[in-house]
Amino acid sequence: MIYGINFLMLSDISDELGTIREKLIGTNVFSFVVQLCATLVLILVVIYFAYKPVKKLLKKRADYIESNITDSEKNKVIAEQNVKQSNDMILASKKEASTIIEKANKEALKQRVDLVEETKGEIKQMKKDAELDIERSRQETLQAVHEEMVSVALAASREILKREVNEKDDAKLAEDFIKKLD
């Protein structure tokens, strides 16, 4: 036994190969060639009518799948861009909304300040008007008191003098009396 192979076994194998060759080829070589040609024709027919169409169909399917994968990748890129654009638009909208709210708050504060100032101005004007009304009423009251005092003074002077004093004298006496009172 060399390298674990039995020589008897090798001779048996060569005898079997010889019988297999005889069975395949047989005694008639022409028969073998015809069978070989028929097998080759059969293989060519199978290749032409079955293998090539199946191969074309598989190629077409592979191309279709590849195009779907490519389209999917393109659509994914487009979707990612759209998501990014949407996020940018949302961010811009938030900034714009924040700006609008801030502007509205400033405008409301300005209007409030303006309204307070306007109200203060109206209050000051009303106070001035009231002071003017009070002063006018005071002047009218003083004038009325003055006139009453003049008439009382004229009546008193008539009583004292027991005579009728003319208007010039009345006015002069009244003025002198008032000056003394002030």
PyMOL CGO cylinders between C-alpha atoms (Angstrom):
from pymol import cmd
from pymol.cgo import CYLINDER

trace = [
    CYLINDER, 0.00, 0.00, 0.00, 1.53, 3.22, -1.09, 0.3, 1, 1, 1, 1, 1, 1,
    CYLINDER, 1.53, 3.22, -1.09, -0.04, 6.33, 0.17, 0.3, 1, 1, 1, 1, 1, 1,
    CYLINDER, -0.04, 6.33, 0.17, -3.04, 4.32, 1.29, 0.3, 1, 1, 1, 1, 1, 1,
    CYLINDER, -3.04, 4.32, 1.29, -4.01, 3.08, -2.23, 0.3, 1, 1, 1, 1, 1, 1,
    CYLINDER, -4.01, 3.08, -2.23, -4.34, -0.59, -2.92, 0.3, 1, 1, 1, 1, 1, 1,
    CYLINDER, -4.34, -0.59, -2.92, -2.88, -1.72, -6.25, 0.3, 1, 1, 1, 1, 1, 1,
    CYLINDER, -2.88, -1.72, -6.25, -5.56, -4.28, -6.65, 0.3, 1, 1, 1, 1, 1, 1,
    CYLINDER, -5.56, -4.28, -6.65, -8.07, -1.57, -6.49, 0.3, 1, 1, 1, 1, 1, 1,
    CYLINDER, -8.07, -1.57, -6.49, -6.43, 0.38, -9.29, 0.3, 1, 1, 1, 1, 1, 1,
    CYLINDER, -6.43, 0.38, -9.29, -6.54, -2.55, -11.59, 0.3, 1, 1, 1, 1, 1, 1,
    CYLINDER, -6.54, -2.55, -11.59, -10.21, -3.05, -10.81, 0.3, 1, 1, 1, 1, 1, 1,
    CYLINDER, -10.21, -3.05, -10.81, -10.91, 0.56, -11.66, 0.3, 1, 1, 1, 1, 1, 1,
    CYLINDER, -10.91, 0.56, -11.66, -9.11, 0.33, -15.00, 0.3, 1, 1, 1, 1, 1, 1,
    CYLINDER, -9.11, 0.33, -15.00, -11.09, -2.82, -15.89, 0.3, 1, 1, 1, 1, 1, 1,
    CYLINDER, -11.09, -2.82, -15.89, -14.33, -1.03, -15.07, 0.3, 1, 1, 1, 1, 1, 1,
    CYLINDER, -14.33, -1.03, -15.07, -13.35, 1.98, -17.19, 0.3, 1, 1, 1, 1, 1, 1,
    CYLINDER, -13.35, 1.98, -17.19, -12.71, -0.32, -20.11, 0.3, 1, 1, 1, 1, 1, 1,
    CYLINDER, -12.71, -0.32, -20.11, -16.16, -1.84, -19.78, 0.3, 1, 1, 1, 1, 1, 1,
    CYLINDER, -16.16, -1.84, -19.78, -17.76, 1.57, -19.47, 0.3, 1, 1, 1, 1, 1, 1,
    CYLINDER, -17.76, 1.57, -19.47, -15.99, 2.66, -22.67, 0.3, 1, 1, 1, 1, 1, 1,
    CYLINDER, -15.99, 2.66, -22.67, -17.18, -0.43, -24.48, 0.3, 1, 1, 1, 1, 1, 1,
    CYLINDER, -17.18, -0.43, -24.48, -20.70, 0.16, -23.26, 0.3, 1, 1, 1, 1, 1, 1,
    CYLINDER, -20.70, 0.16, -23.26, -20.67, 3.78, -24.36, 0.3, 1, 1, 1, 1, 1, 1,
    CYLINDER, -20.67, 3.78, -24.36, -19.01, 3.39, -27.71, 0.3, 1, 1, 1, 1, 1, 1,
    CYLINDER, -19.01, 3.39, -27.71, -19.94, -0.15, -28.23, 0.3, 1, 1, 1, 1, 1, 1,
    CYLINDER, -19.94, -0.15, -28.23, -18.65, -2.14, -31.15, 0.3, 1, 1, 1, 1, 1, 1,
    CYLINDER, -18.65, -2.14, -31.15, -20.07, 0.25, -33.73, 0.3, 1, 1, 1, 1, 1, 1,
    CYLINDER, -20.07, 0.25, -33.73, -18.26, 3.61, -33.96, 0.3, 1, 1, 1, 1, 1, 1,
    CYLINDER, -18.26, 3.61, -33.96, -20.83, 4.98, -36.41, 0.3, 1, 1, 1, 1, 1, 1,
    CYLINDER, -20.83, 4.98, -36.41, -23.57, 4.56, -33.84, 0.3, 1, 1, 1, 1, 1, 1,
    CYLINDER, -23.57, 4.56, -33.84, -21.44, 6.41, -31.30, 0.3, 1, 1, 1, 1, 1, 1,
    CYLINDER, -21.44, 6.41, -31.30, -20.86, 9.36, -33.67, 0.3, 1, 1, 1, 1, 1, 1,
    CYLINDER, -20.86, 9.36, -33.67, -24.59, 9.58, -34.52, 0.3, 1, 1, 1, 1, 1, 1,
    CYLINDER, -24.59, 9.58, -34.52, -25.49, 9.54, -30.85, 0.3, 1, 1, 1, 1, 1, 1,
    CYLINDER, -25.49, 9.54, -30.85, -22.86, 12.17, -30.14, 0.3, 1, 1, 1, 1, 1, 1,
    CYLINDER, -22.86, 12.17, -30.14, -24.17, 14.41, -32.97, 0.3, 1, 1, 1, 1, 1, 1,
    CYLINDER, -24.17, 14.41, -32.97, -27.76, 13.95, -31.80, 0.3, 1, 1, 1, 1, 1, 1,
    CYLINDER, -27.76, 13.95, -31.80, -26.73, 14.92, -28.30, 0.3, 1, 1, 1, 1, 1, 1,
    CYLINDER, -26.73, 14.92, -28.30, -24.91, 18.00, -29.60, 0.3, 1, 1, 1, 1, 1, 1,
    CYLINDER, -24.91, 18.00, -29.60, -27.95, 18.98, -31.73, 0.3, 1, 1, 1, 1, 1, 1,
    CYLINDER, -27.95, 18.98, -31.73, -30.18, 18.47, -28.70, 0.3, 1, 1, 1, 1, 1, 1,
    CYLINDER, -30.18, 18.47, -28.70, -27.88, 20.65, -26.59, 0.3, 1, 1, 1, 1, 1, 1,
    CYLINDER, -27.88, 20.65, -26.59, -27.85, 23.36, -29.31, 0.3, 1, 1, 1, 1, 1, 1,
    CYLINDER, -27.85, 23.36, -29.31, -31.67, 23.25, -29.58, 0.3, 1, 1, 1, 1, 1, 1,
    CYLINDER, -31.67, 23.25, -29.58, -32.01, 23.52, -25.81, 0.3, 1, 1, 1, 1, 1, 1,
    CYLINDER, -32.01, 23.52, -25.81, -29.51, 26.40, -25.75, 0.3, 1, 1, 1, 1, 1, 1,
    CYLINDER, -29.51, 26.40, -25.75, -31.23, 28.21, -28.61, 0.3, 1, 1, 1, 1, 1, 1,
    CYLINDER, -31.23, 28.21, -28.61, -34.86, 27.69, -27.57, 0.3, 1, 1, 1, 1, 1, 1,
    CYLINDER, -34.86, 27.69, -27.57, -34.60, 27.46, -23.81, 0.3, 1, 1, 1, 1, 1, 1,
    CYLINDER, -34.60, 27.46, -23.81, -31.31, 28.82, -22.47, 0.3, 1, 1, 1, 1, 1, 1,
    CYLINDER, -31.31, 28.82, -22.47, -31.09, 32.03, -24.55, 0.3, 1, 1, 1, 1, 1, 1,
    CYLINDER, -31.09, 32.03, -24.55, -34.74, 33.12, -23.92, 0.3, 1, 1, 1, 1, 1, 1,
    CYLINDER, -34.74, 33.12, -23.92, -34.40, 32.31, -20.24, 0.3, 1, 1, 1, 1, 1, 1,
    CYLINDER, -34.40, 32.31, -20.24, -31.08, 34.16, -20.18, 0.3, 1, 1, 1, 1, 1, 1,
    CYLINDER, -31.08, 34.16, -20.18, -32.72, 37.16, -21.96, 0.3, 1, 1, 1, 1, 1, 1,
    CYLINDER, -32.72, 37.16, -21.96, -35.63, 37.02, -19.51, 0.3, 1, 1, 1, 1, 1, 1,
    CYLINDER, -35.63, 37.02, -19.51, -33.25, 36.87, -16.55, 0.3, 1, 1, 1, 1, 1, 1,
    CYLINDER, -33.25, 36.87, -16.55, -31.18, 39.74, -18.02, 0.3, 1, 1, 1, 1, 1, 1,
    CYLINDER, -31.18, 39.74, -18.02, -34.33, 41.77, -18.58, 0.3, 1, 1, 1, 1, 1, 1,
    CYLINDER, -34.33, 41.77, -18.58, -35.47, 41.04, -15.02, 0.3, 1, 1, 1, 1, 1, 1,
    CYLINDER, -35.47, 41.04, -15.02, -32.02, 41.93, -13.65, 0.3, 1, 1, 1, 1, 1, 1,
    CYLINDER, -32.02, 41.93, -13.65, -32.07, 45.20, -15.63, 0.3, 1, 1, 1, 1, 1, 1,
    CYLINDER, -32.07, 45.20, -15.63, -35.60, 45.92, -14.36, 0.3, 1, 1, 1, 1, 1, 1,
    CYLINDER, -35.60, 45.92, -14.36, -34.52, 45.28, -10.77, 0.3, 1, 1, 1, 1, 1, 1,
    CYLINDER, -34.52, 45.28, -10.77, -31.39, 47.37, -11.28, 0.3, 1, 1, 1, 1, 1, 1,
    CYLINDER, -31.39, 47.37, -11.28, -33.44, 50.25, -12.71, 0.3, 1, 1, 1, 1, 1, 1,
    CYLINDER, -33.44, 50.25, -12.71, -35.85, 49.98, -9.78, 0.3, 1, 1, 1, 1, 1, 1,
    CYLINDER, -35.85, 49.98, -9.78, -32.94, 50.08, -7.36, 0.3, 1, 1, 1, 1, 1, 1,
    CYLINDER, -32.94, 50.08, -7.36, -31.47, 53.09, -9.19, 0.3, 1, 1, 1, 1, 1, 1,
    CYLINDER, -31.47, 53.09, -9.19, -34.85, 54.83, -9.24, 0.3, 1, 1, 1, 1, 1, 1,
    CYLINDER, -34.85, 54.83, -9.24, -35.32, 54.04, -5.57, 0.3, 1, 1, 1, 1, 1, 1,
    CYLINDER, -35.32, 54.04, -5.57, -31.93, 55.53, -4.75, 0.3, 1, 1, 1, 1, 1, 1,
    CYLINDER, -31.93, 55.53, -4.75, -32.75, 58.64, -6.82, 0.3, 1, 1, 1, 1, 1, 1,
    CYLINDER, -32.75, 58.64, -6.82, -36.14, 58.91, -5.12, 0.3, 1, 1, 1, 1, 1, 1,
    CYLINDER, -36.14, 58.91, -5.12, -34.48, 58.48, -1.75, 0.3, 1, 1, 1, 1, 1, 1,
    CYLINDER, -34.48, 58.48, -1.75, -32.06, 61.32, -2.55, 0.3, 1, 1, 1, 1, 1, 1,
    CYLINDER, -32.06, 61.32, -2.55, -34.97, 63.48, -3.76, 0.3, 1, 1, 1, 1, 1, 1,
    CYLINDER, -34.97, 63.48, -3.76, -36.97, 62.60, -0.64, 0.3, 1, 1, 1, 1, 1, 1,
    CYLINDER, -36.97, 62.60, -0.64, -34.02, 63.52, 1.57, 0.3, 1, 1, 1, 1, 1, 1,
    CYLINDER, -34.02, 63.52, 1.57, -33.70, 66.83, -0.29, 0.3, 1, 1, 1, 1, 1, 1,
    CYLINDER, -33.70, 66.83, -0.29, -37.43, 67.43, 0.12, 0.3, 1, 1, 1, 1, 1, 1,
    CYLINDER, -37.43, 67.43, 0.12, -37.19, 66.64, 3.82, 0.3, 1, 1, 1, 1, 1, 1,
    CYLINDER, -37.19, 66.64, 3.82, -34.27, 69.04, 4.13, 0.3, 1, 1, 1, 1, 1, 1,
    CYLINDER, -34.27, 69.04, 4.13, -36.20, 71.71, 2.21, 0.3, 1, 1, 1, 1, 1, 1,
    CYLINDER, -36.20, 71.71, 2.21, -39.25, 71.11, 4.39, 0.3, 1, 1, 1, 1, 1, 1,
    CYLINDER, -39.25, 71.11, 4.39, -37.16, 71.38, 7.54, 0.3, 1, 1, 1, 1, 1, 1,
    CYLINDER, -37.16, 71.38, 7.54, -35.59, 74.59, 6.22, 0.3, 1, 1, 1, 1, 1, 1,
    CYLINDER, -35.59, 74.59, 6.22, -39.03, 75.95, 5.37, 0.3, 1, 1, 1, 1, 1, 1,
    CYLINDER, -39.03, 75.95, 5.37, -40.33, 75.01, 8.82, 0.3, 1, 1, 1, 1, 1, 1,
    CYLINDER, -40.33, 75.01, 8.82, -37.34, 76.69, 10.43, 0.3, 1, 1, 1, 1, 1, 1,
    CYLINDER, -37.34, 76.69, 10.43, -37.83, 79.79, 8.28, 0.3, 1, 1, 1, 1, 1, 1,
    CYLINDER, -37.83, 79.79, 8.28, -41.55, 79.81, 9.12, 0.3, 1, 1, 1, 1, 1, 1,
    CYLINDER, -41.55, 79.81, 9.12, -40.75, 79.56, 12.82, 0.3, 1, 1, 1, 1, 1, 1,
    CYLINDER, -40.75, 79.56, 12.82, -38.30, 82.45, 12.52, 0.3, 1, 1, 1, 1, 1, 1,
    CYLINDER, -38.30, 82.45, 12.52, -40.85, 84.48, 10.56, 0.3, 1, 1, 1, 1, 1, 1,
    CYLINDER, -40.85, 84.48, 10.56, -43.57, 83.67, 13.11, 0.3, 1, 1, 1, 1, 1, 1,
    CYLINDER, -43.57, 83.67, 13.11, -41.21, 84.66, 15.90, 0.3, 1, 1, 1, 1, 1, 1,
    CYLINDER, -41.21, 84.66, 15.90, -40.42, 87.92, 14.10, 0.3, 1, 1, 1, 1, 1, 1,
    CYLINDER, -40.42, 87.92, 14.10, -44.11, 88.62, 13.51, 0.3, 1, 1, 1, 1, 1, 1,
    CYLINDER, -44.11, 88.62, 13.51, -44.94, 87.92, 17.16, 0.3, 1, 1, 1, 1, 1, 1,
    CYLINDER, -44.94, 87.92, 17.16, -42.06, 90.09, 18.32, 0.3, 1, 1, 1, 1, 1, 1,
    CYLINDER, -42.06, 90.09, 18.32, -43.15, 92.86, 15.96, 0.3, 1, 1, 1, 1, 1, 1,
    CYLINDER, -43.15, 92.86, 15.96, -46.75, 92.56, 17.16, 0.3, 1, 1, 1, 1, 1, 1,
    CYLINDER, -46.75, 92.56, 17.16, -45.59, 92.72, 20.78, 0.3, 1, 1, 1, 1, 1, 1,
    CYLINDER, -45.59, 92.72, 20.78, -43.52, 95.83, 20.04, 0.3, 1, 1, 1, 1, 1, 1,
    CYLINDER, -43.52, 95.83, 20.04, -46.46, 97.40, 18.19, 0.3, 1, 1, 1, 1, 1, 1,
    CYLINDER, -46.46, 97.40, 18.19, -48.81, 96.56, 21.08, 0.3, 1, 1, 1, 1, 1, 1,
    CYLINDER, -48.81, 96.56, 21.08, -46.33, 98.04, 23.57, 0.3, 1, 1, 1, 1, 1, 1,
    CYLINDER, -46.33, 98.04, 23.57, -45.98, 101.15, 21.41, 0.3, 1, 1, 1, 1, 1, 1,
    CYLINDER, -45.98, 101.15, 21.41, -49.75, 101.49, 21.14, 0.3, 1, 1, 1, 1, 1, 1,
    CYLINDER, -49.75, 101.49, 21.14, -50.07, 101.03, 24.90, 0.3, 1, 1, 1, 1, 1, 1,
    CYLINDER, -50.07, 101.03, 24.90, -47.42, 103.69, 25.53, 0.3, 1, 1, 1, 1, 1, 1,
    CYLINDER, -47.42, 103.69, 25.53, -49.10, 105.99, 22.99, 0.3, 1, 1, 1, 1, 1, 1,
    CYLINDER, -49.10, 105.99, 22.99, -52.48, 105.37, 24.60, 0.3, 1, 1, 1, 1, 1, 1,
    CYLINDER, -52.48, 105.37, 24.60, -51.06, 106.08, 28.05, 0.3, 1, 1, 1, 1, 1, 1,
    CYLINDER, -51.06, 106.08, 28.05, -49.43, 109.27, 26.77, 0.3, 1, 1, 1, 1, 1, 1,
    CYLINDER, -49.43, 109.27, 26.77, -52.63, 110.30, 25.01, 0.3, 1, 1, 1, 1, 1, 1,
    CYLINDER, -52.63, 110.30, 25.01, -54.63, 109.60, 28.16, 0.3, 1, 1, 1, 1, 1, 1,
    CYLINDER, -54.63, 109.60, 28.16, -52.14, 111.58, 30.24, 0.3, 1, 1, 1, 1, 1, 1,
    CYLINDER, -52.14, 111.58, 30.24, -52.43, 114.44, 27.74, 0.3, 1, 1, 1, 1, 1, 1,
    CYLINDER, -52.43, 114.44, 27.74, -56.22, 114.29, 27.90, 0.3, 1, 1, 1, 1, 1, 1,
    CYLINDER, -56.22, 114.29, 27.90, -56.07, 114.26, 31.70, 0.3, 1, 1, 1, 1, 1, 1,
    CYLINDER, -56.07, 114.26, 31.70, -53.75, 117.28, 31.68, 0.3, 1, 1, 1, 1, 1, 1,
    CYLINDER, -53.75, 117.28, 31.68, -56.06, 119.05, 29.23, 0.3, 1, 1, 1, 1, 1, 1,
    CYLINDER, -56.06, 119.05, 29.23, -59.09, 118.18, 31.36, 0.3, 1, 1, 1, 1, 1, 1,
    CYLINDER, -59.09, 118.18, 31.36, -57.22, 119.45, 34.43, 0.3, 1, 1, 1, 1, 1, 1,
    CYLINDER, -57.22, 119.45, 34.43, -56.37, 122.71, 32.63, 0.3, 1, 1, 1, 1, 1, 1,
    CYLINDER, -56.37, 122.71, 32.63, -59.96, 123.04, 31.45, 0.3, 1, 1, 1, 1, 1, 1,
    CYLINDER, -59.96, 123.04, 31.45, -61.20, 122.40, 34.99, 0.3, 1, 1, 1, 1, 1, 1,
    CYLINDER, -61.20, 122.40, 34.99, -58.73, 124.94, 36.38, 0.3, 1, 1, 1, 1, 1, 1,
    CYLINDER, -58.73, 124.94, 36.38, -59.86, 127.45, 33.75, 0.3, 1, 1, 1, 1, 1, 1,
    CYLINDER, -59.86, 127.45, 33.75, -63.50, 126.71, 34.61, 0.3, 1, 1, 1, 1, 1, 1,
    CYLINDER, -63.50, 126.71, 34.61, -62.70, 127.13, 38.31, 0.3, 1, 1, 1, 1, 1, 1,
    CYLINDER, -62.70, 127.13, 38.31, -60.85, 130.38, 37.62, 0.3, 1, 1, 1, 1, 1, 1,
    CYLINDER, -60.85, 130.38, 37.62, -63.70, 131.63, 35.43, 0.3, 1, 1, 1, 1, 1, 1,
    CYLINDER, -63.70, 131.63, 35.43, -66.22, 130.64, 38.08, 0.3, 1, 1, 1, 1, 1, 1,
    CYLINDER, -66.22, 130.64, 38.08, -64.07, 132.38, 40.69, 0.3, 1, 1, 1, 1, 1, 1,
    CYLINDER, -64.07, 132.38, 40.69, -63.85, 135.48, 38.53, 0.3, 1, 1, 1, 1, 1, 1,
    CYLINDER, -63.85, 135.48, 38.53, -67.60, 135.40, 37.93, 0.3, 1, 1, 1, 1, 1, 1,
    CYLINDER, -67.60, 135.40, 37.93, -68.19, 134.92, 41.65, 0.3, 1, 1, 1, 1, 1, 1,
    CYLINDER, -68.19, 134.92, 41.65, -65.78, 137.75, 42.46, 0.3, 1, 1, 1, 1, 1, 1,
    CYLINDER, -65.78, 137.75, 42.46, -67.51, 139.90, 39.86, 0.3, 1, 1, 1, 1, 1, 1,
    CYLINDER, -67.51, 139.90, 39.86, -70.89, 139.05, 41.35, 0.3, 1, 1, 1, 1, 1, 1,
    CYLINDER, -70.89, 139.05, 41.35, -69.58, 139.74, 44.87, 0.3, 1, 1, 1, 1, 1, 1,
    CYLINDER, -69.58, 139.74, 44.87, -68.05, 142.95, 43.58, 0.3, 1, 1, 1, 1, 1, 1,
    CYLINDER, -68.05, 142.95, 43.58, -71.31, 144.02, 42.02, 0.3, 1, 1, 1, 1, 1, 1,
    CYLINDER, -71.31, 144.02, 42.02, -73.21, 143.06, 45.18, 0.3, 1, 1, 1, 1, 1, 1,
    CYLINDER, -73.21, 143.06, 45.18, -70.73, 145.01, 47.28, 0.3, 1, 1, 1, 1, 1, 1,
    CYLINDER, -70.73, 145.01, 47.28, -71.07, 148.00, 44.99, 0.3, 1, 1, 1, 1, 1, 1,
    CYLINDER, -71.07, 148.00, 44.99, -74.83, 147.93, 45.26, 0.3, 1, 1, 1, 1, 1, 1,
    CYLINDER, -74.83, 147.93, 45.26, -74.61, 147.50, 49.07, 0.3, 1, 1, 1, 1, 1, 1,
    CYLINDER, -74.61, 147.50, 49.07, -72.05, 150.29, 49.24, 0.3, 1, 1, 1, 1, 1, 1,
    CYLINDER, -72.05, 150.29, 49.24, -74.30, 152.56, 47.15, 0.3, 1, 1, 1, 1, 1, 1,
    CYLINDER, -74.30, 152.56, 47.15, -77.25, 151.76, 49.35, 0.3, 1, 1, 1, 1, 1, 1,
    CYLINDER, -77.25, 151.76, 49.35, -75.16, 152.44, 52.44, 0.3, 1, 1, 1, 1, 1, 1,
    CYLINDER, -75.16, 152.44, 52.44, -73.85, 155.69, 51.03, 0.3, 1, 1, 1, 1, 1, 1,
    CYLINDER, -73.85, 155.69, 51.03, -77.38, 156.86, 50.20, 0.3, 1, 1, 1, 1, 1, 1,
    CYLINDER, -77.38, 156.86, 50.20, -78.43, 156.11, 53.67, 0.3, 1, 1, 1, 1, 1, 1,
    CYLINDER, -78.43, 156.11, 53.67, -75.49, 157.91, 55.09, 0.3, 1, 1, 1, 1, 1, 1,
    CYLINDER, -75.49, 157.91, 55.09, -75.79, 160.92, 52.90, 0.3, 1, 1, 1, 1, 1, 1,
    CYLINDER, -75.79, 160.92, 52.90, -79.51, 160.88, 52.76, 0.3, 1, 1, 1, 1, 1, 1,
    CYLINDER, -79.51, 160.88, 52.76, -79.46, 162.33, 49.47, 0.3, 1, 1, 1, 1, 1, 1,
    CYLINDER, -79.46, 162.33, 49.47, -79.41, 161.09, 45.93, 0.3, 1, 1, 1, 1, 1, 1,
    CYLINDER, -79.41, 161.09, 45.93, -75.98, 160.79, 44.51, 0.3, 1, 1, 1, 1, 1, 1,
    CYLINDER, -75.98, 160.79, 44.51, -75.55, 160.88, 40.77, 0.3, 1, 1, 1, 1, 1, 1,
    CYLINDER, -75.55, 160.88, 40.77, -74.04, 158.00, 38.86, 0.3, 1, 1, 1, 1, 1, 1,
    CYLINDER, -74.04, 158.00, 38.86, -70.59, 159.51, 38.69, 0.3, 1, 1, 1, 1, 1, 1,
    CYLINDER, -70.59, 159.51, 38.69, -70.49, 159.98, 42.38, 0.3, 1, 1, 1, 1, 1, 1,
    CYLINDER, -70.49, 159.98, 42.38, -71.88, 156.46, 42.89, 0.3, 1, 1, 1, 1, 1, 1,
    CYLINDER, -71.88, 156.46, 42.89, -69.21, 154.89, 40.76, 0.3, 1, 1, 1, 1, 1, 1,
    CYLINDER, -69.21, 154.89, 40.76, -66.46, 156.88, 42.45, 0.3, 1, 1, 1, 1, 1, 1,
    CYLINDER, -66.46, 156.88, 42.45, -67.66, 156.03, 45.93, 0.3, 1, 1, 1, 1, 1, 1,
    CYLINDER, -67.66, 156.03, 45.93, -68.02, 152.36, 45.01, 0.3, 1, 1, 1, 1, 1, 1,
    CYLINDER, -68.02, 152.36, 45.01, -64.53, 152.16, 43.57, 0.3, 1, 1, 1, 1, 1, 1,
    CYLINDER, -64.53, 152.16, 43.57, -63.02, 153.80, 46.60, 0.3, 1, 1, 1, 1, 1, 1,
    CYLINDER, -63.02, 153.80, 46.60, -64.90, 151.41, 48.87, 0.3, 1, 1, 1, 1, 1, 1,
    CYLINDER, -64.90, 151.41, 48.87, -63.75, 148.39, 46.94, 0.3, 1, 1, 1, 1, 1, 1,
    CYLINDER, -63.75, 148.39, 46.94, -60.17, 149.54, 46.92, 0.3, 1, 1, 1, 1, 1, 1,
    CYLINDER, -60.17, 149.54, 46.92, -60.31, 149.81, 50.67, 0.3, 1, 1, 1, 1, 1, 1,
    CYLINDER, -60.31, 149.81, 50.67, -61.67, 146.25, 50.91, 0.3, 1, 1, 1, 1, 1, 1,
    CYLINDER, -61.67, 146.25, 50.91, -58.99, 144.73, 48.73, 0.3, 1, 1, 1, 1, 1, 1,
]
cmd.load_cgo(trace, "trace")
